[in-house]
Structure formats: structure tokens, C-alpha cells
Amino acid sequence: MDSSQGLLELAAAKAEDNDIETTCIKADISSPCTWCTPPTRPIRPASSCSPATPSARLDPLAEIRYVAQCMKPGDRLIIDGEIFHAEQTMERNTRPAVRNFIWAVLESVGIQQANGEIRFNQKHDERHEGLHLITRYFRAETDLSATVVSQHIELQRGERIGLNFQYAYSPDAFRWLLTEHGGLDLVRVHLSPDGRFLTAVCKK
């Protein structure tokens, strides 16, 4: 199950190459109904992979509870989170490859680079110490028109379009998110070789 059609097709193709029978579900993982709908619940114990970096484009405090509510005894959740570093986190989020990807999305609805600029902000989520929110938005420098699903949207100079966001965590905040907030037990936690991510295996 994934919200990305492209990733689903890639996973299905890899499974087919290895003679593994699969059922792929295109999901809106921002909806609690997705996690708790019966067709997504296998009869046998299951393992699920879920990025918290989202991913990361969702509220992690809400999402971890949705996932935990759907887990049964014997299930395992594999989830990772980006470790926050004041300078490195912003540098990775503002590098040219990221900007080019965002511009490709904007250009697909008719917004050109000459129309404005992409800006980034770093904020602290006051709901808990160690939760860091990285936001992105487009600021129009000219009056322009965007086209989304055949609908024309007029933007005036100075208006903004909010883009996707993501979270980064202190190690303590990531563990708090899974255990105290999400109600899960940690089976094991691994730090990536480059120190950027923590990956946790959790159970109910």
C-alpha cells in the first residue's frame, strides 16, 4: 500500500520478477480510513514500512496513532525518521536537485521560474521538544494563472502557494513519537551509517 502510483508499480514489478503474488492498494495515507479499512488488513501477521520523513508530508503525531490503531499482536512496523541537524537538514532540503523537482511540479500547472521563487522555512513544532518542521512555498513575483485539472487559478503578485513539508527529529523526540505518543514498543533501533536516519522496528 502506498500513496505513490509509481512506487506501487515498481514494487509490483519487482515482486512479479521474484514470483511473489501481490495486491497493490493506491491509498490516501492522510486518511485514517485508509489504515483501518478491512481490505488493507491481512489475516496473518504483517510487516509494514512507513517513512516518517515524509513522507513525510503528513502530521506525524496523527499518522503514528492511525497506524498503531490498526496493528494487531504479531504485526511489526518498520519506520524511519530523519535526525535533525540545524545546518545540514536545511542544506539537504534546499539543494538544487530538490529545487528542480519542485519547479517541475509547478511548471506542470503553468508556473514558470520567471513568475516567482521557492522559499524554505525551518520551524519548531511546539507540541513537543525536538520536532522540527521544514516548510516550502512558492511566492509569486508577477500576476499569473495556474491550471489545475482544467481549472484556472489566478494568483496576484505576493501571493503564496504552500508546498509539501517534512519533519526532522531529535533522537529522543523520534523515540517519544513512537512509544509515549504512538503507544508502540521498540523492538530495535538502527542508526544509518551516515548518521542521518534512525530506523525503528516496533510492535503493539
ZIQUI-V686981 format. One record per backbone hydrogen bond with DSSP energy under -1.0 kcal/mol. CO is the residue of the C=O (numbers start at 1). NH is the residue of the N-H. If there is no record, write none. Layout:
co | nh
CO | NH
CO | NH
This chain:
co | nh
2 | 27
4 | 8
5 | 9
6 | 10
7 | 11
8 | 12
9 | 13
10 | 14
11 | 15
12 | 16
13 | 17
14 | 18
15 | 20
16 | 19
25 | 2
28 | 31
31 | 34
32 | 36
33 | 37
37 | 40
38 | 41
46 | 76
48 | 78
54 | 56
55 | 57
59 | 63
60 | 64
62 | 66
63 | 67
64 | 68
65 | 69
72 | 75
76 | 48
77 | 202
78 | 50
79 | 200
80 | 52
81 | 198
82 | 169
85 | 89
87 | 91
88 | 92
89 | 93
90 | 94
95 | 99
96 | 100
97 | 101
98 | 102
99 | 103
100 | 104
101 | 105
102 | 106
103 | 107
104 | 108
106 | 109
106 | 111
107 | 110
109 | 147
112 | 115
113 | 116
115 | 141
115 | 142
117 | 139
119 | 137
121 | 135
123 | 133
125 | 128
128 | 131
130 | 170
131 | 125
132 | 168
133 | 123
134 | 166
135 | 121
136 | 163
137 | 119
138 | 161
139 | 117
140 | 158
144 | 155
146 | 153
148 | 151
151 | 148
153 | 146
155 | 144
156 | 159
159 | 140
161 | 138
166 | 134
168 | 132
169 | 84
170 | 174
171 | 175
172 | 176
173 | 177
174 | 178
175 | 179
176 | 181
177 | 182
178 | 184
179 | 183
185 | 203
188 | 201
190 | 199
192 | 195
196 | 83
197 | 192
198 | 81
199 | 190
200 | 79
201 | 187
201 | 188
202 | 77
203 | 185
